[in-house]
Amino acid sequence: MLDLDKKELEELSEKSDIVDKYKKEVIKANNDQFVVDWISREEEQKQYEEVMYEKGITQGVIQGKQQGIKEGISQGIEKANMENAKKMLELNMDLETISKITNLTIEQIKNLNL
């Protein structure tokens, strides 16, 4: 029934009291400014929520990538510092100097596997 054109709907409403009543209620609702405004606001709200949802996902992805990059850089720097500390230990440098250069604690340096 949703794919009926206006003429077919008119013909059907002439044959059926239920369809005729439905048609009249739809026309009444379409002519009621309160109903039209309410439906418009509801549609606008739905569109707004969809945009905000998409924006939230996009921001979440961007923030997640940025956080991942920061963590990756931090881990890379720490790994490089540990590798450099191992090389310095092999050169018999003192722990305090190694700590100052690598920003590792003396305890971290002592725990490196040589």
trRosetta pair geometry for C-beta under 8 A, 3 or more apart (Angstrom, degrees):
i j d omega theta_ij theta_ji phi_ij phi_ji
1 4 5.7 -23 -167 -12 50 119
1 9 8.0 92 -175 -104 84 88
1 12 7.5 176 -136 152 102 171
1 19 8.0 -139 -151 -118 138 117
4 8 4.1 -132 -164 93 99 120
4 9 4.7 127 119 -59 128 83
4 12 6.7 -46 -147 -1 163 141
5 8 5.2 91 52 13 69 103
5 9 7.0 -133 98 -6 33 93
6 9 5.7 -59 -149 38 30 113
6 10 6.4 35 153 -23 65 104
7 10 5.7 -52 -151 32 32 113
7 11 6.6 30 152 -17 64 104
8 11 5.7 -53 -149 36 34 111
8 12 6.2 32 153 -18 66 107
9 12 5.6 -54 -144 39 32 111
9 13 6.1 32 156 -21 66 107
9 19 7.6 -155 -164 171 71 120
9 23 6.7 141 160 -101 108 125
10 13 5.8 -57 -145 36 28 109
10 14 6.7 31 153 -23 62 103
11 14 5.8 -54 -155 29 32 112
11 15 6.9 18 152 -10 63 109
12 15 5.9 -66 -154 41 35 106
12 16 6.0 -15 164 20 73 114
12 19 5.1 -77 131 142 96 165
13 16 6.5 -75 -127 58 29 80
13 19 4.6 -131 -100 117 61 100
13 20 4.1 114 -175 -87 87 66
13 22 7.8 -132 -111 58 103 86
13 23 4.7 -17 -108 -5 144 150
14 20 7.1 97 -72 -79 24 117
15 19 7.6 21 68 45 72 133
16 19 3.9 66 84 15 117 107
16 20 6.3 177 92 -12 60 85
17 20 5.5 -57 -145 40 31 114
17 21 6.2 33 156 -21 66 105
18 21 5.8 -53 -148 35 28 110
18 22 6.3 30 151 -19 63 107
19 22 5.5 -53 -147 37 33 115
19 23 6.2 38 152 -23 66 105
20 23 5.7 -51 -147 34 30 113
20 24 6.5 30 154 -18 63 105
21 24 5.8 -55 -150 36 31 111
21 25 6.4 29 153 -18 64 107
22 25 5.8 -58 -150 36 30 110
22 26 6.4 29 153 -19 65 106
23 26 5.8 -55 -149 35 30 111
23 27 6.4 30 153 -17 65 106
24 27 5.7 -53 -147 38 31 112
24 28 6.2 36 152 -22 65 107
25 28 5.4 -51 -145 36 32 115
25 29 6.3 32 154 -19 65 104
26 29 5.7 -53 -147 37 31 110
26 30 6.2 30 154 -18 65 108
27 30 5.7 -56 -146 39 29 112
27 31 6.3 19 157 -11 64 112
28 31 6.0 -68 -151 43 26 105
28 32 6.4 31 151 -31 64 108
29 32 5.6 -53 -145 25 33 115
29 35 4.8 -117 -167 141 76 167
30 35 7.6 -79 -71 93 18 128
30 36 7.1 65 -157 -75 41 103
32 35 4.1 63 87 11 109 111
32 36 6.7 170 88 -12 56 85
33 36 5.5 -55 -144 40 35 113
33 37 6.0 35 157 -19 69 107
34 37 5.9 -57 -146 39 26 109
34 38 6.2 28 155 -21 63 109
35 38 5.6 -54 -145 36 29 113
35 39 6.3 27 158 -16 65 106
36 39 6.0 -56 -148 37 27 107
36 40 6.3 29 153 -20 63 109
37 40 5.6 -56 -147 37 31 114
37 41 6.3 30 156 -18 66 105
38 41 5.9 -54 -148 36 29 109
38 42 6.3 29 153 -19 64 107
39 42 5.6 -54 -147 37 32 114
39 43 6.3 32 154 -19 65 105
40 43 5.8 -56 -149 37 30 110
40 44 6.3 30 153 -18 64 107
41 44 5.6 -54 -146 38 32 112
41 45 6.2 35 154 -22 65 105
42 45 5.7 -52 -148 34 30 113
42 46 6.5 32 153 -20 63 105
43 46 5.7 -52 -149 34 32 112
43 47 6.4 32 153 -17 65 105
44 47 5.7 -55 -149 37 32 110
44 48 6.2 35 152 -21 66 106
45 48 5.6 -53 -146 36 31 114
45 49 6.3 31 155 -19 65 106
46 49 5.8 -54 -147 36 30 111
46 50 6.5 31 153 -20 63 105
47 50 5.7 -54 -150 35 32 112
47 51 6.4 30 153 -18 65 105
48 51 5.8 -57 -150 37 30 109
48 52 6.2 25 155 -15 66 109
49 52 5.8 -56 -142 41 30 109
49 53 6.1 36 155 -25 64 106
50 53 5.6 -52 -146 33 29 114
50 54 6.4 26 156 -15 63 105
51 54 5.9 -57 -150 39 30 108
51 55 6.1 30 152 -19 66 109
52 55 5.4 -52 -141 39 32 113
52 56 6.1 38 155 -24 65 104
53 56 5.7 -53 -149 33 28 113
53 57 6.6 27 153 -17 62 103
54 57 5.8 -53 -150 35 33 110
54 58 6.3 31 153 -18 66 107
55 58 5.7 -56 -147 39 31 111
55 59 6.1 29 156 -17 66 107
56 59 5.8 -54 -142 39 28 107
56 60 6.1 32 156 -22 63 108
57 60 5.6 -56 -148 36 28 114
57 61 6.4 29 154 -20 64 104
58 61 5.8 -54 -150 34 30 110
58 62 6.4 27 154 -16 65 107
59 62 5.7 -56 -146 39 33 110
59 63 6.0 30 157 -16 68 108
60 63 5.8 -55 -142 40 28 108
60 64 6.1 31 155 -22 63 109
61 64 5.6 -55 -147 37 28 113
61 65 6.4 28 155 -19 64 105
62 65 5.8 -54 -150 35 30 110
62 66 6.3 29 153 -17 65 107
63 66 5.6 -54 -146 38 32 111
63 67 6.2 33 155 -19 66 106
64 67 5.8 -54 -146 37 29 110
64 68 6.2 31 154 -20 63 108
65 68 5.6 -56 -148 37 30 113
65 69 6.3 32 154 -21 65 104
66 69 5.7 -52 -148 34 31 111
66 70 6.4 31 153 -18 64 105
67 70 5.7 -53 -149 36 32 112
67 71 6.3 29 154 -16 66 107
68 71 5.8 -56 -145 39 30 108
68 72 6.1 31 155 -21 65 108
69 72 5.6 -56 -146 37 29 112
69 73 6.3 29 156 -18 65 105
70 73 5.9 -56 -149 36 28 109
70 74 6.2 28 154 -18 64 109
71 74 5.6 -56 -146 39 31 113
71 75 6.2 29 156 -17 66 107
72 75 5.8 -55 -145 38 29 108
72 76 6.2 31 154 -21 64 108
73 76 5.6 -56 -147 36 30 113
73 77 6.3 30 155 -19 65 105
74 77 5.9 -53 -148 35 29 110
74 78 6.4 27 154 -17 63 107
75 78 5.7 -54 -147 38 32 111
75 79 6.2 33 154 -20 66 106
76 79 5.8 -54 -146 36 30 110
76 80 6.3 29 154 -18 64 106
77 80 5.7 -55 -147 38 30 110
77 81 6.3 32 153 -21 65 106
78 81 5.6 -53 -148 36 31 113
78 82 6.4 32 153 -20 64 105
79 82 5.7 -54 -150 35 32 111
79 83 6.4 31 152 -18 65 105
80 83 5.7 -54 -147 37 33 110
80 84 6.2 32 154 -17 66 106
81 84 5.7 -55 -146 40 30 110
81 85 6.2 35 153 -23 65 105
81 102 4.0 122 -167 -167 97 97
81 103 6.2 -67 -135 53 151 85
81 104 5.6 158 144 -43 121 106
82 85 5.5 -51 -146 34 31 114
82 86 6.6 36 152 -22 63 100
82 102 7.5 115 -64 -173 31 139
82 104 6.9 108 -85 -81 63 147
82 108 7.6 -98 -101 157 93 110
82 112 6.2 169 -163 -111 91 117
83 86 5.7 -49 -154 30 33 113
83 87 6.8 31 149 -16 63 103
84 87 5.6 -54 -152 36 36 111
84 88 6.3 37 151 -20 68 106
84 101 7.3 -119 132 123 128 115
84 102 5.7 176 84 -96 113 112
85 88 5.5 -54 -147 37 34 113
85 89 6.4 38 153 -22 66 102
85 98 5.2 89 -135 -180 84 118
85 102 4.8 -18 -65 -48 101 170
85 104 5.6 -26 -70 30 151 150
85 108 7.8 7 140 116 177 96
85 109 5.2 -128 -176 -120 135 92
85 112 6.0 -176 106 -51 116 160
86 89 5.7 -52 -150 33 31 112
86 90 6.6 34 150 -20 63 103
86 112 5.5 -149 -81 160 86 141
86 114 6.2 163 -147 -109 96 71
87 90 5.6 -52 -153 33 34 114
87 91 6.6 26 149 -12 65 107
88 91 5.6 -59 -150 42 35 108
88 93 4.2 -50 176 37 93 134
88 97 7.5 -152 180 103 136 98
88 98 4.6 158 107 -106 145 106
88 101 7.1 150 -81 64 159 143
88 102 7.6 -136 11 -35 147 124
89 92 7.4 40 -179 -79 37 26
89 93 6.9 -83 -79 46 30 82
89 98 6.8 28 -59 -95 74 158
89 109 7.1 164 -67 -179 120 99
89 112 6.9 -178 -9 76 155 135
89 114 6.4 -111 105 -95 136 123
90 114 7.3 154 -71 -147 85 115
93 97 5.3 -104 169 81 108 125
93 98 5.4 127 104 -57 117 96
94 97 5.0 87 65 10 83 105
94 98 7.1 -154 96 -6 41 91
95 98 5.6 -58 -147 39 33 112
95 99 6.1 37 155 -24 68 107
95 106 4.9 63 157 -134 125 97
95 109 5.6 156 -144 93 92 145
95 110 7.2 8 -123 -59 136 85
96 99 5.5 -53 -147 34 30 114
96 100 6.5 30 155 -19 64 104
96 106 7.1 -14 -80 -86 53 115
97 100 5.8 -54 -149 35 31 110
97 101 6.4 24 156 -14 65 109
98 101 6.0 -62 -148 40 29 107
98 102 5.9 -5 167 8 68 118
98 104 7.2 -33 135 58 90 109
98 109 5.5 110 109 -127 131 150
99 102 6.6 -70 -130 52 21 90
99 103 7.5 58 177 -113 55 8
99 104 5.9 -108 -123 76 62 65
99 105 6.5 18 -134 -151 115 20
99 106 5.3 -38 -72 -66 139 69
99 109 6.2 -98 -73 -23 82 140
100 103 7.9 16 -171 -68 19 45
102 109 7.5 125 62 -83 141 109
104 108 4.3 -119 -179 86 103 130
104 109 5.3 123 111 -55 124 86
105 108 4.6 101 54 3 78 100
105 109 7.1 -144 95 -4 44 85
106 109 5.6 -55 -150 37 35 113
106 110 6.3 38 151 -21 67 104
107 110 5.7 -53 -148 35 31 112
107 111 6.4 24 155 -15 64 110
108 111 5.8 -64 -150 40 30 108
108 112 7.2 51 150 -45 62 88
109 112 5.9 -30 -162 -6 38 115
